[in-house]
């Protein structure tokens, strides 16, 4: 896991991959699968939609920290498995063979097997809409990984895998933030 | 454009495609390119991050209505073009050869050339975070269209095209809402 400049961290979430969100509490580490995320700015700030129906929510709310980890297509069965059981009765790191790594700033663990990780602080919770506002404080990318294709949850039990990449950098130049 | 059951509308946005958002004001129709969206529930409720820096914001705020249209890979240069000019001085429907269609509920236009359209009402604006909360009130899918691959903006001037689709419906059954 090499550090990734924070100015580029939003590019991990903007294309809409399904992510794993880790938390740490007195009970240990937990992880949930989340597809409802949004980039809010380039600092970078993100939102998740989550609430008391997710077991991780209590730890997220209390610790005010989490890590957003980005899995790839070869991890699809871990992504689905994590999303269909609960940390209330399962040690998901053990169950799904995930290796927790210590971050630099937050206590929630990075996931060694993922393509990228973003350490995040909770900066606000908009309770009315179940929106958790996060600020990324450190980011990492596994530059040695061959499989880089992320997954996009459709919501009907199917997942779309990243296909070809099209370059429009020249035309987009006026809209790109510094450092990207 | 065939009607799509509202219970399935969230599946258009959950995989994170770049979208076009149309509005209507006394000055006419406008459209902007947005990648910062999030699904919030299955009713369906969505958020956009936008604010006064987008010309469409005034119309969105005043009319409390918009349409989210989903373009596909063959429309990439319209998507980029729409995102790099402003409705303040450009009739973007004319400039980019888009055909406005009347919706059933809101006054903002559907875009005929897009794969899908969702008519939306603004239900709240969380000003502190520039979050616009939308409720989808009608949805449409062009079932005759051959090109169905959507675009995912990375944010660095590149776009990832939908690749293969993987089916995990059986394993996900416990998590899928009714009607999907």
Interface residues (C-beta under 8 A of the other chain):
Chain A: X8 X10 X11 X14 X15 X16 X17 X35 X36 X37 X38 X39 X40 X41 X47 X49 X73 X76 X77 X80 X81 X83 X84 X124 X126 X128 X129 X130 X131 X133 X149 X151 X152 X153 X154 X155 X156 X157 X158 X159 X160 X161 X162 X163 X164 X165 X166 X167 X168 X169 X170 X171 X172 X173 X174 X175 X176 X180
Chain B: X8 X10 X11 X14 X15 X16 X17 X35 X36 X37 X38 X39 X40 X41 X47 X49 X73 X76 X77 X80 X81 X83 X84 X124 X126 X128 X129 X130 X131 X133 X149 X151 X152 X153 X154 X155 X156 X157 X158 X159 X160 X161 X162 X163 X164 X165 X166 X167 X168 X169 X170 X171 X172 X173 X174 X175 X176 X180
